[in-house]
């Protein structure tokens, strides 16, 4: 539209500069001004070819107005080759001195000297300019402007159609896809992923959307798992505390009511109450330890430990104690001169929790426990493998959950509170390690603990305490 309007303005301005409007003789006088300006601007020395070029340009533009230029040298016509004016009129004009204007019989002539040449401006319709030609010219210009305007409108419509079909569609379609995805997430379909195959700016947005949806799904699942664990925790605490409390209450009532009439019976009742009280104390202490480990407020005292040497000493000290419990411990493989950064007390507690678990759930009078310590990449792997009953495939995944025990053991709290392996997991996590379980092919259960090998990067950290 801008180009079209500029075209119209330029044409109208050009016509205006030529003074093509109503008024007798006006085009002639305006042409005189133009000629004087052109002569003034001609480069020196003046060549006839330069003047001819000016004459051609002027005559071409003013042909419709019957205003023209011609070049003379003395009384000889140089350019153009012929003239439609009477020779007597031309002689009169040439006989004048300097620049001069006169009119005769509806003819106006302007004489101007250009060096040794003379330029005559002639107007053969001086007194009868009705501007019909100008009106026709202006009408043509206006018509061309209207056509140009309509042509521009058509271009705009076609451009709009193109933008709508090809450009806007490439923007609107991905936006609609994103909106649909947002609605899916809003409605609870957290597994929804946007499938976007185009390689444009929206590809990154859709990828980020899918990542956001995945993180949201993981967060919701984690929250649901935490909620489930919380319910299991409450149920487990209630059960494990209620059972010994019920026994204590029953034996106390027996003492009060005189059921235990003999000293031996009374001693048995008191020993039972003491035992159940110890069970309660153990459960409370384990629960307290787990809670502190879970929130990171239990202090660890780290030191660099030769894990092979420490493990040998610890197993040697525990061997006799657990033989009396029916667990035969043997160290089958060990490492040398490899250090880890651990809290020795808590690492011992983690190991003992696993040994106790094997003792509590053994089905034979005697169970063997093979312990091996090997290096695996940047970790030390301690494997504790027994030949006990093992666990089901479904139970493997839940083995380290708080208060988890097999259904058969839930009715017998004396076999454990279900906190031991959960505490071991927390200890390994705080030490930068990990724990996992797997069933042994020939029967039994293997617990694998991993600890990062010590790397002295920032100086000595022996004896360091941390609570993070």
N, C-alpha and C positions, 0 to 999 in steps of 0.2 A: 504493500500500500504506500509505503514511504517513497519507493522508487517511482511508482506511477504518479503520485502527486508532485514529485519533483519534476517529472517530465512535463506535466501540465503547466507548472509554475514557470519553468524555463521557457516554454514556448510562448506563454502569455507575456513574460517579461521581455523576451526578444521582440515580440510584436510591439510591445509598448515602447521599447527603445527606438523602434523604427517609426513610432508615432503614427501608427496606422489607425487613426480614429477620425471622426467627422471634423470637418473644418477646411475650407478652401485654401489651397496653397501651403498648408501646414507641413505636409511631407517634404515639400521642396525646401523650405527654410530649415527644417531639421536636418535635411541631407547636407545643406551648406555647412552646418556646424560639424557634421561628421567628416566632411571632406577636409575642412581646415585642420581638424584634429589629426586626420590621417597624414596630411602633408607635413604637419609639424613633426610627426613621429617617424617620418621616413629617414633611414640612415643616410649619412653623407659619405662620399658623393652620391648623388642620386643617379641611378641607372634606369633606363627606359623599361627594362624588364620588370623592375620593382613596381613601376607605375602601372604597367600592364596587368600585373597580378592584382593590384588594388582595384583596377577598373573591372576586371573579370568578376571579382568577388562582389563588388558593389552592384553591378548590373544583374548578377544572378539573384541577389536578394530582393532587388527592387523592380524586377521585370513586370510584376503585376500592377505596379503603380505608375508605369510609363515615365519613370525617372531613370536617366541613364548618364553615364560618363563617357567622354571621348578624349583622345590625346592628339594635340596638334604641335607641329614644329613650324613656327611661323604661321603661314596660312595653309600648310599641307597637313592633311589628315593622316596620322600615323596608325592610330588604333581606336576602334575597330576599322576594318577596311572600308566600310560604307556607312553613310548616315542618311536617315530619312528626312532630315531637315532641309529646307530650302537654302541654297548656297548663299543667297543674298543676306539672309538672317544670320548665317554663320559668319559671313564677312563682317557684318556690323559688330557682332560680338567679339570677333578677333581684333577689331580695330581699336577696342577700348584699351585703356592703360590700366595696368595693375589689376587688382581684384575688383570685379564690377558685376552688378546684378541689374538686369532689366527684363521687361516682359513685353510681349507683342503678340496679338492675335491668339490669345489663349496659350502662348508659349512663354516659358520663363527660362532664362539662361543665366548661369553664374560662371564667370571667368576667373580662373586662379592660375597664377604662374608658379611653376615648379622648375626652378633652374632655367634652362633654355627651352623648356617645354611649357605648353599651355594645356590646362585641363578645363573642359567645358562640361558643366552640369546642366542638363536640359530636362525640362518638364513640359511635355506636350499636352498635358491636361490640367494646366495650372489653375484655371478658373472654374473647373467643373468636377472637382473631387467630391464624389458622393459616397466614396468608400464602399461601393458595392463589392468590389473585389476583396477589400479588407473584411467585410462581413462574411463573405463566403469562406475566406481563410480562417477567420475566427470560429465560424461554425464547424469547419473541418477539424480544427484543433480541439474544440469542445467535444465533438463526436469521438475523436480519437481518445480523449481523456476518459470519456464514459466507457468506451470499449475496454480501455486499460483497467479502469476501476472494476468493471464486471469480471475481467480476466483475473484480477487479483482476488476477488471474492471466490471465484472458482478454485484458485490455487489454495486459498485458506481452507475451503471446505474439504478439498482433497487431502491437504496436510492434516487437518483434524481427523479425517477418517483413518489416515495412515497411523497417526499417533495413537488413536483409540484402539486400532486393531493390533498393531505390532508393539508399540512402545508401552502404552499404558497397560496393555494386557500382560506384558512381562513383569509389570510392577504389581498389578492388582491380584493376579493369580497367586504369587507367593504370599502376599499379605493375607489373602483368604485362607491359604493353607496354614499359615501361622495362627490365624484366629481360630480355625477349626482345632488345631492342636491345643491351644490355650483352653478352649471349651472342654476338650477331652480331659485335660488335667484338672480343670475346675470340677468336672463331674466325677472325679475319683479314679479315672483310668490312668494310673501313674505309669503303666507299662507302655503307653502309646509313644511311638517314635515317628517323626516326620520322615517320609521317604522323598527326598528332593534330589533329582539327578542332574539338574542344570549346574553348570560351572560359572556362577556369577556371584554378585555381592550377597545374595540371599543364601548361598550355600553355607557360608560361615555362620550366618544367623541361625539357620536350621540346625546346624551341627551343635551350636551352643545351646539351642533349645533342647535337643535330645540329651545333651550332657546335664543340663539343669533338671530335666525330668528324671534322669537316672539318679542324680544326687537326691532329689526330693523323695524318690521311691526308696532309696537306701535309708534315708533319714526316717521315713515313716516306718519301714520295717524294723529299724533299730529301736525306734520308740515302742513299737508293738512288742518287740522282744524284751525290752526293758520292763515293760508293763507286765508281760508274762512272768519274767524272772521275779519281779516284785511280788506278784501273787503267790508264786511258788515259795519265795522266801518267807512270806507271812505264814503260808500253810505249813512249811517245814518247821519254822520256829515254834508255831503253835503245837504241832504234833510232838516234836522232840522235847519240848518243855513240859507238855501235859503228861506224857507217859511217866517220867520219873516223879513228877509232882503227885500224880495219882497214887503211885506206890508209896511215896513218903507219907501222904495223908492217910492211906489205909493202915500202914504200920503204926503210925502215931495214934490213930483211933483204937487200934488193937491194944496198944499199951495203956491208953486211957481207960478202956473198958475192961481191962484185966484179962484179955484173951491170952496174953503171954504170962502165964501164971508161974512158970519156973524160971530160975535164973538163966538156964541155957536158952530158953525160948526168948527171953527178954534180950539177951546178948545177941541172938540171931536177928531179932527185930532191929536193934540199934545198929548192928553192922550193915544191915540192908539199907537203913535210912542213911547211914554215912556213905555207903556206896552210891546210892542214888543222888545224894547231894554232890558227891564228886563228879558224877555224870553231868549234873546240871552246871556245876562250875566249869567243867571242860567245854560244854556246849557254849556257855556264855563267853568264855575266853576265846574260843575259836571264832565265834561270831564277831567279837570285838576286834580280833586280829584281822579278819577278813574285811571288816568295814574300814579300818585304818588303812589297809593296803589298797582298798578300792578307791578311796578318796585321796590317796597319796600322802597321808599324814604320818605314816609309820616310818621312823628313821632307819636308814640303812647306813652301815659303817663299812665302806668299801676299802679293800686292800688287795694288793697284787698277790696272787696265790698260785703256786705251782700245783696245777689241778691234779696231775698224776700222783704226786707225792701226797697231797691232802686226801685224795680219794682213797688211796691205799691205807693210810692211817685210820680214816674214818670207818672203812669196812672192817679192818682188823679189830677195832674197838666194838663194833656192833655185832660181829659174827657170833660170839658166845651168847649174847643176850637174845638174839633171834633164833638161835638153835633151840633154846628152851621153849620158844613159841612155835616151833615146828617149821621154821623157814631156814633153809640151808643156803647161805650166801657164798658166792664164789666170784672172784674178779678174774675174768677170762682174758681181758685185753686192756692195756693201759698205754698212756702216752708219757713221754719224758720231756722235761725242760720246756714245757708250754705253760704259760701263765694266763690266768683270767683275772678280771677285776670284779670281785664279789664280796658280799657280806658272808663270812664263813658260817656264822650262826644260822642265818636264814637259809643258806644253801643246804646245811645239814638238816634243818627242819623240812625243807622240800623233799630231800631224799628219804627221810624217815616217814613222811606222810605216804610215800609210795610203798615203802616196805610194810607199813601198818595196813595199807589197803590190801596187800597180798595176804597178810596174815588173817585179816578179818573175814575174807571171802574164800579162804581155801576150803576145799571139800575133802581133802585127804589129811591124814595126820601129819604128813610131812610134805612140804613143797620146796622145790629148788628155785633159787633166784640167781640168774647169771647176769653179771654186771660187766659192761665193756665201756671203755672210754677211747674214742678215736678222734682224729682230726679230719674235718671236712670243710675245705675251703678256708674261710675266715672264722669258722666256728669249731668248738669242741662238742662232740656228740656223746652223751652218756646214755647208754641203753640199758634198761632194767627189764629183763625178760624172765617171767616165771612160767611154770607148767601147771598153773591152776586152771579153773574152769573157763577163764576168758569171759567175754561179754558178747552180746548179739551185735550184728552190724548196725542196727538202729541205735544201740546204746553207745557206740563208739563216739558219735558226734556229740552226745550229751554228757559224756563221762566227766568233763571238767566244769559242767554247769553247777551253780551253787545249789546245795541240798539235793543233788541228783543221787538216787540209789535205785537199784533194781526193785521191782515191786515186792519181791519176796523178802527183801530186807527192811522194807519200810515199817513193818510191824515189829521189828526187833532193833530198837535204837542202840542196843548195846554193841551192835556191829559198826556203829559210826554215825556221825551226824550228817555226813554228806558234804562236809566243808573241807575235808583234807585236800582233795585234788584241786578244788577251787582255790584254796590258799596257795598251793604249790604253783598253780598257773599264774597267780598274781605276783608271786615272788620272782618267777622266771621273767615275767614281763618287765618288772622293775629292774632286773639285772640286764635288760636288753636282749634277752633270749626268748625261747619259745618252747612249747611242750606239745606233744602229740601222742596218740595211742594207736596201736594196731594189734590185731589178733595174730597169734603165731600159728603157722601151718599145722603143726602137730599138737595143737592145743595150748592154751595159755594166753597171757596178755603181755605185750611189750609196751613200756612207757619210755619215750625218747625225750630227753632234755637237751636243748641246745644253748650254749653260752658263747658269746663273742670272745675271740682271742684278744688278750690284752695288747694294746699298742701304745707305747709311751710316746705320745705326741707333744703333750704340753707340760712335761715335768712330772715329778713324783706326786702321786695322789693317794699314797698309802694312808689309811686311816681316815679318809675323807668321809664326812657325813652329809647325806642329802635327803631332802624330804619332798622332792618333786614327784 
